[in-house]
Amino acid sequence: MYKKRIIIIGGGFAGLSAAQYLSRHKRHVETWLVDQRENNLFRPLIPDAAGGRIPSHNLLYPFLAFKEKYGFNFHCEQVNEIDFSRNEVVLSEKRVAYDYLILATGSQTSIPHSGPYRQFALKLDSIYNADYIRNAVKSGTYDRFVVCGGGYTGIELASNLHNFIKKSGLSTEVIIVELMDKLLGTLPQWMSTYVTRALTDLGVQIRLSTSVNDLSENEVILSNSEHLKKTLCIWTAGLEASSLSRNINADKVQKGRIVVNNYLFFRDNCLAAGDAACCKQNNECSRMSVQCSIDQGRIAAANAIADNRKVPLKKYIMWDPGFIIPMAEGKACGEIFGIPVKDRTAMLFHYLLSSYRATGVSNRFNIARATLKAV
Ligand SMILES: Cc1cc2nc3c(=O)[nH]c(=O)nc-3n(C[C@H](O)[C@H](O)[C@H](O)COP(=O)(O)OP(=O)(O)OC[C@H]3O[C@@H](n4cnc5c(N)ncnc54)[C@H](O)[C@@H]3O)c2cc1C
């Protein structure tokens, strides 16, 4: 029997959720997963790996193991082109035809194209960079770290990093530089007040209404004229959709996310899910989050199958249980089902959920162990 071929590009939360759903339809569907990496990366815990709280290898799980589990074909390569007119994904050595395509290429740190930022600032989106930061602390290469961006990633990183430095008996400074006049600019004021206090108590320095004006390999110059020598700049200010989704010809919103309809389609037989997709709910894009990505991946896969069978499609309705901003020394804050939570309750919730969502016994165990230490 001819099986329909569904190609998923990107094996993050959305792509793997789609692959898991399709594994139940193996008799009718041949699934391909293409990812530029060999391992799935558990992104929410990268700041913890940079701060030495969780061994970085516990954030990785090989796609080949997922392949065994879900029975898809795996191809490791960065996709740079999709030929929509012929329904083909263009790989370096071949073109692979698809009946349905699910684009789940996620997002990346958005660093300005002009100026020296791309060359000298470090992004926090790989294990390699998390390891680099940890090793730089241990070897005393820098006198200080400047974390550019006072959003949730910058705050998580700065607190974890400062804690790691303190535990290592060092005095390297950690400075958060934020363009707005408060941390967590778009979130409720109580969270901004809470994190500002928690960071200050820890000893993290905060520069508000300030930006990084210039930088080189070892020096950072701030808009308030501070020249910081022997300093590494880590860029956590802003996210944008991955380069593939930004470059393809489709309707997009500001950060390059592809606009999809309520059923997650952006063309006849192409769907997008996770951070790469913008499914508007009450005129706003679905949140870039693990829960939205998992739900969208599953619904995109279900709708590819439903569309092929000509049965009614499933509408995506955003379900957002909330978010937590975990810091060091038992400090954390966030909202769960709209209810404000903070301190150890919030911390416990974050790590237990992370442990539940991680894959592999040893990964789960080490994340749970870090939870007990953190609370
Ligand atoms: C530091 C940090 C902390 C976070 N904390 C939280 C949190 O606490 N809670 C929460 O809900 N969310 C959190 N998030 C957001 C969350 O991680 C994302 O929303 C989620 O990972 C999006 O899932 P995704 O599947 O869409 O994309 P991703 O997880 O980014 O996966 C995309 C995949 O596509 C692959 N890919 C990209 N381009 C290509 C290409 N051209 N060819 C082949 N493969 C490609 C990548 O290698 C990757 O494997 C955090 C993010 C970061 C960076």
The ligand as an SDF file (V2000), in Angstrom:
LIG
                    3D

 53 58  0  0  0  0  0  0  0  0999 V2000
   16.8830   29.7220   27.7730 C   0  0  0  0  0  0  0  0  0  0  0  0
   15.4440   29.3890   27.4970 C   0  0  0  0  0  0  0  0  0  0  0  0
   14.5720   29.0890   28.5390 C   0  0  0  0  0  0  0  0  0  0  0  0
   13.2440   28.7590   28.2880 C   0  0  0  0  0  0  0  0  0  0  0  0
   12.4340   28.4530   29.3350 N   0  0  0  0  0  0  0  0  0  0  0  0
   11.1600   28.0740   29.0860 C   0  0  0  0  0  0  0  0  0  0  0  0
   10.3050   27.6620   30.1450 C   0  0  0  0  0  0  0  0  0  0  0  0
   10.6940   27.6570   31.3220 O   0  0  0  0  0  0  0  0  0  0  0  0
    9.0280   27.2880   29.8390 N   0  0  0  0  0  0  0  0  0  0  0  0
    8.5630   27.2860   28.5550 C   0  0  0  0  0  0  0  0  0  0  0  0
    7.4030   26.9240   28.3190 O   0  0  0  0  0  0  0  0  0  0  0  0
    9.3570   27.6640   27.5280 N   0  0  0  0  0  0  0  0  0  0  0  0
   10.6360   28.0510   27.7590 C   0  0  0  0  0  0  0  0  0  0  0  0
   11.4430   28.4190   26.7200 N   0  0  0  0  0  0  0  0  0  0  0  0
   10.8860   28.4230   25.3510 C   0  0  0  0  0  0  0  0  0  0  0  0
   10.8410   27.0150   24.8000 C   0  0  0  0  0  0  0  0  0  0  0  0
   12.1020   26.4090   24.9460 O   0  0  0  0  0  0  0  0  0  0  0  0
   10.4330   27.0660   23.3300 C   0  0  0  0  0  0  0  0  0  0  0  0
    9.1600   27.6850   23.2540 O   0  0  0  0  0  0  0  0  0  0  0  0
   10.3600   25.6760   22.7260 C   0  0  0  0  0  0  0  0  0  0  0  0
   11.6320   25.0640   22.7630 O   0  0  0  0  0  0  0  0  0  0  0  0
    9.8820   25.7620   21.2710 C   0  0  0  0  0  0  0  0  0  0  0  0
    9.8180   24.4670   20.7600 O   0  0  0  0  0  0  0  0  0  0  0  0
    9.9300   24.2300   19.1880 P   0  0  0  0  0  0  0  0  0  0  0  0
    9.7610   22.7790   18.9590 O   0  0  0  0  0  0  0  0  0  0  0  0
    9.0250   25.1550   18.4590 O   0  0  0  0  0  0  0  0  0  0  0  0
   11.3990   24.6830   18.7990 O   0  0  0  0  0  0  0  0  0  0  0  0
   12.8290   24.2350   19.3540 P   0  0  0  0  0  0  0  0  0  0  0  0
   12.7170   23.5870   20.6610 O   0  0  0  0  0  0  0  0  0  0  0  0
   13.6630   25.4520   19.2240 O   0  0  0  0  0  0  0  0  0  0  0  0
   13.3020   23.1560   18.2840 O   0  0  0  0  0  0  0  0  0  0  0  0
   13.5550   23.5060   16.9480 C   0  0  0  0  0  0  0  0  0  0  0  0
   14.3800   22.4120   16.3200 C   0  0  0  0  0  0  0  0  0  0  0  0
   14.5110   22.7140   14.9210 O   0  0  0  0  0  0  0  0  0  0  0  0
   15.8430   22.4680   14.5120 C   0  0  0  0  0  0  0  0  0  0  0  0
   16.0940   23.3380   13.3440 N   0  0  0  0  0  0  0  0  0  0  0  0
   16.0280   24.6760   13.2950 C   0  0  0  0  0  0  0  0  0  0  0  0
   16.2870   25.1090   12.0270 N   0  0  0  0  0  0  0  0  0  0  0  0
   16.5060   24.0060   11.2810 C   0  0  0  0  0  0  0  0  0  0  0  0
   16.8090   23.7950    9.9010 C   0  0  0  0  0  0  0  0  0  0  0  0
   16.9190   24.8020    9.0190 N   0  0  0  0  0  0  0  0  0  0  0  0
   17.0050   22.5170    9.4660 N   0  0  0  0  0  0  0  0  0  0  0  0
   16.9110   21.4740   10.3310 C   0  0  0  0  0  0  0  0  0  0  0  0
   16.6160   21.6230   11.6520 N   0  0  0  0  0  0  0  0  0  0  0  0
   16.3980   22.8710   12.1130 C   0  0  0  0  0  0  0  0  0  0  0  0
   16.6830   22.8200   15.7380 C   0  0  0  0  0  0  0  0  0  0  0  0
   17.9290   22.1490   15.6990 O   0  0  0  0  0  0  0  0  0  0  0  0
   15.7870   22.3150   16.8790 C   0  0  0  0  0  0  0  0  0  0  0  0
   16.0690   20.9690   17.2080 O   0  0  0  0  0  0  0  0  0  0  0  0
   12.7730   28.7400   26.9410 C   0  0  0  0  0  0  0  0  0  0  0  0
   13.6550   29.0260   25.8890 C   0  0  0  0  0  0  0  0  0  0  0  0
   14.9710   29.3280   26.1450 C   0  0  0  0  0  0  0  0  0  0  0  0
   15.9040   29.6160   24.9910 C   0  0  0  0  0  0  0  0  0  0  0  0
  1  2  1  0
  2  3  1  0
  2 52  2  0
  3  4  2  0
  4  5  1  0
  4 50  1  0
  5  6  2  0
  6  7  1  0
  6 13  1  0
  7  8  2  0
  7  9  1  0
  9 10  1  0
 10 11  2  0
 10 12  1  0
 12 13  2  0
 13 14  1  0
 14 15  1  0
 14 50  1  0
 15 16  1  0
 16 17  1  0
 16 18  1  0
 18 19  1  0
 18 20  1  0
 20 21  1  0
 20 22  1  0
 22 23  1  0
 23 24  1  0
 24 25  2  0
 24 26  1  0
 24 27  1  0
 27 28  1  0
 28 29  2  0
 28 30  1  0
 28 31  1  0
 31 32  1  0
 32 33  1  0
 33 34  1  0
 33 48  1  0
 34 35  1  0
 35 36  1  0
 35 46  1  0
 36 37  1  0
 36 45  1  0
 37 38  2  0
 38 39  1  0
 39 40  1  0
 39 45  2  0
 40 41  1  0
 40 42  2  0
 42 43  1  0
 43 44  2  0
 44 45  1  0
 46 47  1  0
 46 48  1  0
 48 49  1  0
 50 51  2  0
 51 52  1  0
 52 53  1  0
M  END
$$$$
